């Protein structure tokens, strides 16, 4: 004689892997990561442009400088922190210099080494833009709900595994 709980479970797979969507294919996971990154990046970039006349890349450069010792960093360190090529960071810093948000300085010990330093106007702009950036990112990532720690941990493991080994 069948037990009553078996009647309730009729048609429900016993193996969670048999339920569609429970174990996404790597291609689907990759697509979701790319989509989320692209959509959040575009949304945040648009808000920063509208409210602070600043690109997301410009904001990230200013934030890195604000967090650096003496509010300055070498162009190479800035490029690495932003994930940009040397040419890409030069272009970004050129725009920030033109707006009076950053100054270029030669290193005292090695005149070939170039640093970017935050100006008072740059500090003010990044402080104002940080509120917009951080509030919007927190709102969008709030959609993760209780899964945020799990997702963050999983992405940190993937990031660590893919870190370049010079």
C-alpha positions in Angstrom: 0.0 0.0 0.0 1.4 3.4 -1.0 2.2 5.8 1.8 0.2 9.2 1.7 3.4 11.3 1.3 4.2 9.3 -1.9 0.9 10.4 -3.4 1.9 14.1 -2.7 5.3 13.5 -4.3 3.9 11.8 -7.4 5.5 13.4 -10.5 8.1 15.3 -8.5 11.6 14.2 -9.4 13.6 12.8 -6.5 16.8 14.2 -8.0 17.1 18.0 -8.0 19.4 17.8 -11.0 16.4 16.6 -13.1 14.5 19.8 -12.5 15.1 22.3 -15.3 17.1 25.4 -14.2 18.4 23.8 -11.0 21.7 23.1 -12.7 22.3 25.7 -15.4 24.6 24.9 -18.2 27.9 26.9 -18.1 26.8 28.8 -21.2 23.7 30.0 -19.5 25.6 31.1 -16.4 28.1 32.9 -18.6 25.3 34.7 -20.4 23.7 35.8 -17.1 27.0 37.1 -15.8 27.7 39.1 -19.0 24.1 40.4 -19.1 24.1 41.6 -15.5 27.5 43.2 -15.9 26.5 45.0 -19.1 23.1 46.2 -17.9 24.3 47.4 -14.5 27.3 49.1 -16.1 25.1 50.9 -18.7 22.6 52.0 -16.0 25.3 53.3 -13.6 27.2 55.0 -16.4 24.1 56.7 -17.6 23.2 58.0 -14.1 26.8 59.3 -13.5 26.7 61.1 -16.9 23.3 62.7 -16.2 23.9 63.7 -12.6 27.6 64.3 -12.4 28.9 64.7 -16.0 31.2 61.8 -15.4 31.6 58.4 -17.1 31.7 55.2 -15.0 35.4 54.8 -16.0 36.2 58.3 -15.0 34.4 57.8 -11.7 36.3 54.6 -11.0 39.6 56.3 -11.8 38.8 59.2 -9.4 37.7 56.7 -6.7 40.9 54.7 -7.0 42.9 57.9 -6.7 40.9 59.0 -3.7 41.6 55.7 -2.0 45.3 55.7 -2.8 48.0 57.0 -0.4 48.4 60.7 -0.9 45.5 60.6 -3.4 47.9 59.7 -6.2 48.9 56.6 -8.2 51.2 55.7 -11.0 49.6 55.4 -14.4 50.5 51.7 -14.5 48.9 51.1 -11.1 45.8 53.0 -12.2 45.6 51.0 -15.4 45.8 47.7 -13.5 43.2 48.7 -10.9 40.8 49.8 -13.6 41.5 46.8 -16.0 42.5 49.2 -18.8 45.4 49.3 -21.2 48.0 52.0 -20.8 46.4 53.8 -23.7 42.9 53.5 -22.2 44.1 54.9 -18.8 45.9 57.7 -20.6 42.7 58.7 -22.5 40.7 58.6 -19.3 43.2 60.6 -17.3 43.5 63.1 -20.2 39.8 63.8 -19.9 40.0 64.2 -16.1 43.0 66.5 -16.4 41.1 68.7 -19.0 38.2 69.0 -16.4 40.6 70.0 -13.6 39.8 66.8 -11.6 43.3 65.3 -11.8 46.9 66.5 -12.2 49.8 64.7 -13.8 53.1 64.6 -11.8 56.5 63.2 -12.5 57.9 60.9 -9.8 60.7 62.6 -7.8 63.1 59.6 -8.0 62.4 58.6 -11.6 61.3 61.4 -14.0 60.1 58.8 -16.5 57.4 57.6 -14.1 54.1 59.5 -14.3 51.5 59.8 -11.6 48.0 61.0 -11.5 46.9 63.0 -8.4 43.4 64.0 -7.4 42.7 67.8 -7.2 40.3 69.3 -4.6 37.7 69.5 -7.4 38.2 65.9 -8.2 37.8 64.9 -4.6 34.5 66.8 -4.4 33.2 65.3 -7.7 34.0 61.7 -6.6 32.4 62.3 -3.2 29.2 63.5 -4.8 29.2 60.8 -7.5 29.9 58.1 -5.0 26.5 58.6 -3.4 24.8 58.1 -6.8 27.0 55.1 -7.8 26.8 53.3 -4.4 23.0 53.9 -3.9 22.2 52.7 -7.5 24.5 49.6 -7.3 23.1 48.7 -3.8 19.5 49.0 -5.2 20.2 46.9 -8.2 22.2 44.2 -6.4 19.5 44.2 -3.7 17.6 42.1 -6.2 19.8 39.2 -5.1 18.1 39.2 -1.8 19.3 36.6 0.6 21.4 35.0 -2.2 23.8 37.9 -2.1 26.4 36.3 0.1 26.2 33.0 -1.8 26.6 34.8 -5.2 29.4 37.0 -3.9 31.3 34.0 -2.5 30.9 32.0 -5.8 32.0 34.9 -8.0 35.0 35.6 -5.6 36.1 32.0 -6.1 35.9 32.3 -9.9 37.7 35.6 -9.8 40.5 34.1 -7.7 40.9 31.2 -10.0 41.2 33.4 -13.0 43.6 36.0 -11.5 46.5 36.5 -13.8 49.7 34.8 -12.7 52.5 37.0 -14.2 
